[in-house]
Amino acid sequence: MTIRVALADDQTLVRAGFRMIVESQRDMAVAGEAADGREAVELVRRERPDVVLMDIRMPSMDGIEATRQIAGASRVVILTTYELDEYVFDALAAGASAFLLKAAPPEDLIRAIRVVSSGDALLAPSVTRRLIDEFAKRPEPASRSAHRLEGLTERELEVLKQIAQGQTNAEIAARLHVAETTVKTHVAHLLAKLELRDRVQAVILAYEAGLAGRA
């Protein structure tokens, strides 16, 4: 199956670079290009790509609003020049499935495309830590989100807590002394119960519900 990728960036040379990387893979194809967020939304509605490589700072409509409008139709990989970009957290909350620096090597971009197209999310530990720091600066999480966790088992709650701390499935498995496949099953179950798309949304909900702060 060919992974169809849309490119959204206001810099022509950047889009050209991404196009070369995508087209170098036999199982990928470029579904179109957009120079701003508004064009990106129109492109997604017209072409229905599997993945969108989305810049944050663009004219007409920024990548955050564009992500918010298309997240339900295509998977979004946020691309930015700065790891400390203050908009990254808003973009993740808007529905992005991955975050990547433009300076990352091509193989990282290819991996990100494959990961999100398969239905998973890619959130680097450094980004998770910054997401945690961002929540720490905000007022106390709203307790209204806590009731959503009531249907989880004790083990699923523990797995969710580990996800919120930025742990990978392998790290969670080692900590809980279970097989990695068992952790994957727990993750799948808790995402389904909470009606969440991926790990990014799980991290956000965990902090909104105050789970990550519990002993």
C-alpha positions in Angstrom: 0.0 0.0 0.0 1.3 3.4 -0.9 1.3 6.1 1.8 0.1 9.4 0.3 1.8 12.4 1.9 0.8 16.1 1.6 3.4 18.8 2.2 2.4 22.1 3.9 5.1 24.7 4.3 5.4 28.3 3.1 9.0 27.8 1.9 9.3 26.3 -1.6 12.8 24.9 -1.0 11.6 23.2 2.2 8.8 21.5 0.4 11.1 20.5 -2.4 13.4 18.8 0.2 10.5 17.0 1.8 9.3 15.9 -1.7 12.7 14.4 -2.5 12.7 12.4 0.8 9.2 11.1 0.4 9.6 10.2 -3.3 12.8 8.3 -2.4 10.6 5.7 -0.8 8.9 3.0 -2.9 5.9 2.9 -0.6 5.3 6.7 -0.5 4.0 9.3 -2.9 3.4 13.1 -2.6 -0.4 13.8 -2.7 0.2 17.6 -3.2 1.7 20.7 -1.8 0.3 23.7 0.2 2.0 27.1 0.9 -0.2 28.0 3.9 -2.7 26.5 6.3 -5.7 27.4 4.3 -4.3 25.6 1.2 -3.4 22.7 3.4 -7.0 22.3 4.6 -8.3 22.5 1.0 -5.7 20.0 -0.2 -6.7 17.5 2.5 -10.4 17.8 1.7 -9.6 17.3 -2.0 -7.0 14.6 -1.9 -7.5 12.9 1.4 -3.8 12.1 2.0 -2.8 9.6 4.7 -0.3 11.9 6.3 0.3 15.7 6.2 3.7 17.2 7.0 2.6 20.5 8.6 4.7 23.6 9.3 3.4 25.7 12.2 4.2 29.2 11.2 2.5 29.9 7.9 0.6 32.9 6.5 -3.2 33.0 5.9 -3.8 30.2 8.4 -1.2 28.8 10.8 -0.4 25.1 11.1 -2.3 24.8 14.4 -5.7 25.9 13.1 -5.1 23.8 9.9 -4.3 20.8 12.1 -7.4 21.4 14.1 -9.5 21.4 10.9 -8.0 18.3 9.3 -6.9 16.0 12.1 -10.0 13.9 11.7 -9.3 13.3 8.0 -5.5 12.9 7.9 -2.7 12.2 10.3 -0.5 15.2 10.9 3.2 15.4 11.5 4.2 18.8 12.9 7.4 20.2 11.6 9.2 23.1 13.1 12.6 24.8 13.2 12.7 25.2 17.0 12.3 22.5 19.6 11.1 25.2 22.0 8.4 26.4 19.7 5.7 27.8 22.0 3.0 26.5 19.6 4.0 22.9 19.6 1.8 22.1 22.6 -1.2 23.7 21.1 -0.6 21.8 17.8 -0.5 18.5 19.6 -3.7 19.3 21.5 -5.2 20.3 18.1 -4.8 16.7 16.9 -1.2 16.3 15.6 0.2 12.7 15.9 3.9 13.5 15.7 6.4 16.3 16.3 9.6 16.6 14.4 12.4 19.2 14.0 13.1 20.2 10.4 16.8 19.6 11.1 16.1 15.9 11.9 17.8 13.4 9.5 15.7 12.1 6.6 15.4 8.6 8.2 13.6 10.2 11.1 11.1 11.9 8.9 10.5 8.6 7.0 10.0 6.8 10.2 7.6 9.4 11.5 5.5 9.1 8.3 5.3 5.3 8.6 4.5 5.4 12.3 1.6 7.8 12.1 0.2 6.3 8.9 0.0 3.0 10.8 -2.3 4.7 13.4 0.3 5.3 16.1 1.8 8.5 17.4 5.4 9.6 17.6 6.3 11.8 20.6 10.0 12.1 21.4 10.9 12.0 25.1 12.2 15.6 25.0 8.8 16.8 23.6 7.0 14.8 26.3 9.1 16.5 29.0 8.2 19.9 27.6 4.6 18.9 27.4 4.8 18.0 31.1 6.5 21.3 31.9 3.8 23.2 30.1 1.0 21.5 32.1 3.0 22.2 35.3 2.8 25.9 34.6 -1.0 25.8 34.1 -3.7 26.0 36.8 -4.7 22.7 38.5 -6.1 20.2 36.0 -9.9 20.2 35.7 -11.4 17.3 37.7 -14.1 16.9 35.1 -11.6 14.9 33.0 -10.9 12.5 35.9 -14.3 10.7 35.5 -13.2 9.5 32.1 -10.6 7.3 33.8 -13.2 5.4 35.9 -13.7 2.6 33.4 -10.0 1.7 33.3 -8.5 -1.3 35.2 -5.8 -0.7 37.8 -3.2 -2.0 35.4 -4.5 0.2 32.5 -4.3 3.3 34.8 -0.7 2.4 35.6 0.2 2.1 32.0 -1.5 5.4 31.2 0.5 7.0 34.0 3.7 5.6 32.5 2.7 6.9 29.0 2.2 10.4 30.5 5.8 10.2 31.9 7.1 9.6 28.3 7.8 5.9 28.7 8.0 3.7 25.6 6.2 0.4 25.5 9.5 -1.4 26.1 10.3 0.8 29.1 6.8 0.2 30.6 7.1 -3.5 30.1 10.5 -3.6 31.9 9.1 -1.5 34.8 5.9 -3.6 35.2 7.8 -6.9 34.6 5.5 -8.0 31.7 6.0 -8.7 28.0 6.0 -5.7 25.6 3.1 -7.3 23.7 1.1 -7.2 27.0 1.8 -3.5 27.3 0.7 -3.0 23.7 -2.6 -4.7 24.5 -3.2 -2.5 27.6 -2.5 0.6 25.5 -4.9 -0.5 22.8 -7.6 -1.2 25.4 -7.2 2.1 27.3 -7.2 4.1 24.1 -10.4 2.3 23.0 -12.1 2.8 26.3 -11.2 6.5 26.5 -12.0 7.0 22.8 -8.6 8.5 22.1 -6.8 8.4 18.8 -3.2 7.9 20.0 -0.6 8.3 22.8 -0.5 12.1 22.3 -4.1 12.4 23.3 -3.5 10.0 26.1 -0.7 12.1 27.6 -2.9 15.2 27.4 -5.9 13.5 29.0 -3.7 12.1 31.8 -2.5 15.6 32.7 -5.9 17.1 32.4 -7.3 14.4 34.7 -4.5 14.9 37.2 -3.4 11.3 36.9 0.3 12.1 36.3 0.5 13.9 39.6 -0.8 11.0 41.6 1.5 9.0 43.8 
